[in-house]
Amino acid sequence: MSAETDTQTTTVYRVTGMTCGHCEGAVTAEISELPGVSSVKAVAATGEVTVVSAAPLDEEAVRAAVDEAGYELAGRA
């Protein structure tokens, strides 16, 4: 899912392997480092990560950030 507004894009990704608040923090920290990202909300219970950015993000960059955190990007939710 991806929604664009005049200034920001919100995209929801599905991430596998998150089980707790620490997992959410690790994924949030890595994705937050990507250029243009203004907010990240990871929810372990659903496996969804909502990212708000200035422009659509390169999915491979998101995948690399999630991999760096130790989890797997399953794609867009």
Secondary structure, 3 states (H helix, E strand, C coil): CEEECCCCEEEEEEEECCCCHHHHHHHHHHHHCCCCEEEEEEECCCCEEEEEECCCCCHHHHHHHHHHHCCEEEEEC
